[in-house]
């Protein structure tokens, strides 16, 4: 089974988290990486970019308190 790495990029483009794992193929690696929370995720196998995932993140808006 090949080794993969998932990188989560922050707002400034820097890698904020990274996970190493094994998967049977590229499709399984992308599927497993899609469950990670983050706006921009990259799936790598060695120095080869497998896929870049852009996830929409919604921010819940709370009503303003009046004082």
ROTINU-744887 format. One record per atom (N, C-alpha, C): x, y, z. Coordinates in steps of 0.2 Angstrom, whole numbers, plus 5000, padded with zeros to 4 digits. Example, Ala and Ser with C-alpha at 12.3 -4.5 7.8 and 13.67 -1.06 7.14 Angstrom:
2
506649725039/506249785039/506649845039/506449895035/506849955036/506450005039/
REM end
This chain:
67
500449945000/500050005000/500450065000/500350114996/500750174995/500650225001/501150265003/501150315008/500850375005/500450415009/500150475007/500250525012/500150585011/500150645016/499650695014/499250715019/498750765018/499050825022/499050885018/499250945021/498650995021/498551025027/497951075028/498351145028/498051185023/498351255022/497951305026/498251355029/497851405033/497751465028/497451515031/497251575027/497851605023/498451605026/499051635023/499451585018/499151525017/499451475013/499951435016/500151445022/500651405026/500251335028/500651285028/500351215031/500251225038/499651215040/499451215048/499451145051/499251095047/499251025049/499450975044/499750925046/499950875041/499850805044/499550755039/499450685042/499750645037/500150595039/500350535035/499950475036/499850435030/499450375031/499550335025/499250275025/499350235019/498650225016/498650215009/497950205006/498150155000/497550114998/497650074992/497850104986/497550164985/497650204978/497450274979/497550314974/497450384974/496650404976/496250364974/495550374975/495350364983/495650314986/495550304993/495850354997/496450384995/496850434998/496450494998/496150514992/495750574992/495050574996/494750514996/494150505000/494350515007/494850485010/495050485017/495150555019/495550595014/495750665016/495150715016/494550695012/494050735012/493650745018/493750695023/493450695029/493750745034/494350775033/494750815037/494450885036/494350925042/494050985042/494651035040/494451085035/494951135033/494751165026/494951225025/494651255019/495051235013/495751225014/496151205008/496551145010/496451085007/496851025008/497150995002/497750975003/498150944997/498350874999/498250824994/498450754995/499050744991/499550724994/500250704991/500450634992/500750604987/501150544987/501850564985/502250564990/502950584989/502950654987/503350664981/503350734979/502850754973/502350704973/501850714968/501150734971/500850794968/500250814971/499650774967/499350734972/498750694969/498150734968/497950784973/497350824972/497350874977/497050934975/496950994979/496150994980/495950994986/495251004988/495151064991/494651104989/494451164991/493751154994/493651165001/493051145004/492751215007/492151225006/491851285008/491751275016/491851325019/491751325027/491351385028/490751365032/490251415034/490351435041/490351495042/490451525049/489751545051/489551515057/488951525060/488851595063/488451635061/488351705063/487851705069/488151735075/487751745081/487451815081/486851825084/486551885084/486951935089/487051995088/487352045092/486952055098/487352055104/486952075110/486952145111/486352165113/486252235115/486352255122/486752305124/486952315131/486552375133/
REM end
